Amino acid sequence: MLKSVASPPRYELSMSKLTIFSWGYWGWGNATQQLVQLVDSIEATRGFNAPVFVDIRISRSVRARGFNANAFGRLLGDARYRHMPLLGNLAVLGRSESRIQIKDPLNARALLELACQLTERHARLLFFCSCEYPRLESDANACHRVTVARLLREGNQASLPVDIVEWPGGEPRTLEMKVSPSIAKKILRGAKSIPLGWEVPRGDFASLAWGSIIRLCWEDMKFPVVVGPPKYGPQGWYLPVPWETTKKDITEPDLVAKAREWRREFGLEPQSAALS
């Protein structure tokens, strides 16, 4: 639990709850412009202005070009990028015997206060590091943003519930997609992506939650596959297939149940706090 300190300012928020997004940039190092374009378009369709990205890495010296040093900050500008290294993990620097040790846990209050301030601009906040999945905090491979999410919940002084949601949020959906026989065969053989083309994804495909189901349709056949949110690579936009789901004997209800369990195991379900 956080120690007792002076409470941050209270804000009169014109919504039933405050949503804060967590996120990992794994796979986006060479496509930051496309990332921002997609995120901004999703938030616009939800009725929000462009969000602010908060970098909670203790070190920004990384191989991912778009996130090395202040590269992402230069792309976004000061109004849309914050670096909060006090919420970073000391273990990354070899300064902690624990697997995860936040440098200054009380700094979570500043992150929560910023999220409240952004509501006045009708905008939301994404705090991020590099890990693709947050996982459960008890998991040996858990990301430190899970610990930051817990600190946010424990330090909530707002007058409304706070949801910590892995971007892009929302519930898993089931959609159908027509594909060519060649693409269908690649997926059935274990390919880890479903191509979407070069245009920025729109509509339901733009904001698919992790664990969504795509029914691949070709000729007179249909086959369900578990997918994650769109990403961008050398061949354009695609839907990642996070794990092998193409066993011919699995039914769609079984696949949906397996995807839901996978979401829980990898920390992809919303984490809520309703404190006064």
C-alpha positions in Angstrom: 0.0 0.0 0.0 1.1 3.6 -0.6 2.1 5.6 2.4 -0.2 8.5 3.5 0.8 11.7 1.7 -1.1 14.9 0.8 -3.9 14.1 -1.5 -3.7 15.3 -5.1 -6.3 17.9 -6.3 -9.8 16.5 -6.8 -11.3 17.1 -10.2 -15.0 17.3 -11.2 -15.1 14.7 -13.9 -18.0 14.5 -16.3 -17.9 10.7 -16.7 -18.8 7.6 -14.7 -15.3 6.3 -14.5 -11.7 7.2 -15.4 -10.0 5.0 -17.9 -6.2 4.8 -18.0 -4.5 2.7 -20.6 -1.3 0.6 -20.2 0.6 -0.6 -23.2 3.9 -2.2 -24.5 5.6 -1.1 -27.6 7.0 -4.5 -28.6 7.0 -4.7 -32.4 6.4 -1.0 -33.0 10.1 0.2 -33.0 10.1 1.0 -36.7 6.5 2.1 -37.1 5.9 4.9 -34.6 4.3 7.2 -37.0 1.8 4.5 -38.0 1.2 3.7 -34.3 0.3 7.3 -33.5 -1.9 7.5 -36.5 -3.8 4.4 -35.5 -4.1 5.3 -31.8 -5.3 8.8 -32.6 -7.9 7.6 -35.1 -9.3 5.0 -32.5 -9.6 7.6 -29.8 -11.3 10.0 -32.2 -13.9 7.4 -33.1 -14.5 7.0 -29.3 -15.1 10.7 -29.0 -11.8 11.7 -27.4 -9.0 14.0 -28.4 -5.5 12.6 -29.1 -4.1 10.9 -26.0 -0.9 11.6 -24.1 1.8 8.9 -23.9 3.7 8.5 -20.6 7.0 6.6 -20.7 7.6 4.7 -17.5 11.0 3.2 -18.5 13.8 3.9 -16.1 16.2 3.7 -19.1 15.5 4.7 -22.7 18.7 3.2 -24.2 17.1 0.5 -26.3 17.5 -1.1 -29.7 14.0 -0.2 -30.9 14.8 2.9 -33.1 11.5 4.7 -32.6 11.8 4.4 -28.8 15.5 4.9 -28.2 16.4 7.9 -26.1 13.9 10.7 -26.8 12.9 9.6 -30.3 9.3 9.0 -29.4 9.2 12.3 -27.5 10.5 14.2 -30.5 7.8 12.6 -32.7 4.9 13.4 -30.4 6.1 16.8 -29.0 6.1 17.9 -25.3 2.3 18.3 -25.2 1.8 14.6 -25.9 4.8 12.9 -24.3 6.0 12.6 -20.7 8.9 10.6 -19.3 8.4 9.4 -15.7 11.6 7.4 -14.9 10.6 7.4 -11.2 8.0 4.8 -12.1 10.7 2.7 -13.8 12.0 -0.7 -12.5 15.3 -0.5 -10.6 16.0 -4.1 -11.5 16.5 -3.1 -15.1 19.6 -1.2 -13.9 20.8 -4.0 -11.6 20.0 -1.9 -8.6 17.5 -4.2 -7.0 17.5 -7.7 -5.6 13.8 -7.9 -6.3 12.5 -8.8 -9.7 10.4 -5.6 -9.7 11.2 -2.6 -7.6 9.6 0.8 -8.6 12.1 3.6 -8.1 9.5 5.9 -6.4 6.1 4.2 -5.9 4.6 7.5 -4.7 5.1 8.9 -8.2 2.1 6.9 -9.2 0.1 9.8 -7.7 1.5 12.2 -10.3 0.5 9.8 -13.1 -3.0 9.6 -11.7 -3.2 13.4 -11.4 -2.1 13.8 -15.0 -4.9 11.4 -16.1 -7.4 13.5 -14.2 -6.1 16.7 -15.7 -6.4 15.3 -19.2 -10.1 14.8 -18.8 -10.5 18.6 -18.9 -9.1 18.3 -22.5 -11.3 15.3 -23.1 -8.2 13.2 -23.6 -6.9 10.1 -22.1 -3.5 8.6 -21.1 -1.4 5.6 -22.1 1.5 4.7 -19.9 4.0 2.3 -21.5 7.2 0.3 -21.4 8.5 -2.3 -23.9 7.0 -5.6 -22.8 4.4 -7.0 -25.2 2.2 -8.5 -22.4 1.7 -7.3 -18.8 1.0 -10.8 -17.4 -0.1 -11.3 -13.8 1.9 -9.6 -11.1 2.6 -13.0 -9.5 4.1 -14.3 -12.8 7.9 -14.6 -12.9 7.8 -12.8 -16.3 5.4 -10.0 -15.2 6.1 -6.5 -16.6 6.6 -3.7 -14.1 3.6 -1.8 -15.6 1.4 -4.3 -13.7 2.9 -3.0 -10.5 2.4 0.6 -11.6 -1.2 -0.3 -12.3 -1.6 -1.6 -8.8 -0.1 1.5 -7.3 -2.5 3.6 -9.3 -5.4 1.6 -7.9 -4.1 1.8 -4.4 -3.4 5.6 -4.6 -6.8 6.5 -6.2 -8.1 9.6 -4.5 -10.5 10.5 -7.3 -14.2 10.7 -6.7 -14.9 8.0 -9.3 -13.8 4.5 -10.2 -10.5 4.0 -12.2 -10.1 1.3 -14.8 -6.5 0.3 -15.8 -7.0 -1.2 -19.2 -4.5 -2.7 -21.6 -4.6 -0.8 -24.9 -6.8 -0.7 -27.0 -9.3 -2.0 -24.3 -12.7 -3.2 -25.0 -14.1 -6.8 -24.9 -12.9 -9.4 -27.4 -15.1 -9.5 -30.5 -15.8 -12.1 -33.2 -15.6 -10.8 -36.8 -15.5 -12.4 -40.2 -12.9 -11.7 -42.8 -12.8 -12.9 -46.4 -9.3 -14.1 -47.3 -7.7 -15.8 -50.3 -7.1 -19.5 -50.3 -3.3 -18.9 -50.2 -3.6 -16.8 -47.0 -6.0 -19.3 -45.4 -3.5 -22.1 -46.1 -0.6 -20.1 -44.5 -2.7 -19.5 -41.4 -3.6 -23.1 -41.2 0.0 -24.0 -41.4 0.8 -21.8 -38.4 1.5 -18.3 -39.8 1.5 -15.7 -37.0 -0.2 -12.8 -38.9 -3.2 -12.1 -41.0 -2.5 -9.3 -43.6 -4.8 -6.3 -43.7 -3.1 -4.2 -46.4 -1.5 -0.8 -46.5 -4.5 1.4 -45.4 -4.8 2.3 -41.7 -7.4 -0.2 -40.2 -10.8 1.3 -39.7 -14.0 0.3 -38.0 -14.2 -2.8 -35.9 -10.8 -4.1 -37.1 -8.9 -1.0 -35.9 -9.5 -1.5 -32.1 -9.7 -5.3 -31.7 -9.0 -6.4 -28.2 -6.5 -9.1 -27.5 -8.2 -12.5 -27.6 -10.7 -11.5 -30.3 -11.8 -14.1 -32.9 -11.5 -13.8 -36.6 -13.5 -16.2 -38.7 -11.4 -16.7 -41.9 -13.8 -17.2 -44.8 -12.6 -18.6 -48.1 -14.5 -20.5 -50.8 -17.1 -22.4 -48.8 -15.1 -22.7 -45.6 -14.8 -20.8 -42.3 -12.2 -21.2 -39.6 -11.8 -19.2 -36.3 -8.4 -17.8 -35.3 -7.4 -15.8 -32.1 -5.9 -12.4 -32.9 -4.6 -9.3 -31.2 -4.8 -5.6 -32.1 -3.5 -4.4 -35.5 0.3 -3.9 -36.0 2.4 -2.5 -38.8 5.3 -4.2 -40.4 7.3 -4.3 -43.7 4.3 -5.8 -45.5 1.8 -3.4 -44.2 -0.9 -3.7 -41.5 -1.7 -7.1 -40.0 -3.4 -8.8 -37.1 -1.0 -10.8 -34.9 -1.9 -14.4 -34.1 -0.4 -14.7 -30.6 -0.4 -18.5 -30.3 -1.3 -21.6 -32.2 -5.0 -21.7 -32.7 -5.4 -23.6 -35.9 -5.9 -27.1 -34.7 -8.6 -28.5 -36.9 -10.4 -30.3 -34.1 -11.0 -27.2 -31.9 -14.5 -25.7 -31.9 -15.1 -22.0 -31.8 -16.7 -22.1 -28.3 -13.6 -23.9 -27.0 -11.4 -21.4 -28.7 -13.3 -18.5 -27.2 -13.0 -20.0 -23.7 -9.2 -20.7 -24.3 -8.7 -17.1 -25.4 -10.5 -15.7 -22.3 -8.2 -17.8 -20.0 -5.2 -16.6 -22.0 -6.3 -13.0 -21.5 -6.5 -13.6 -17.7 -3.1 -15.4 -17.6 -1.3 -12.6 -19.5 -2.9 -9.8 -17.5 -5.0 -8.4 -20.4 -8.3 -8.1 -18.4 -9.2 -4.6 -17.0 -8.1 -3.9 -13.5 -10.5 -1.7 -11.6 -10.6 0.3 -8.4 -13.7 2.0 -7.0 -12.3 4.1 -4.1 -13.7 7.2 -2.5 
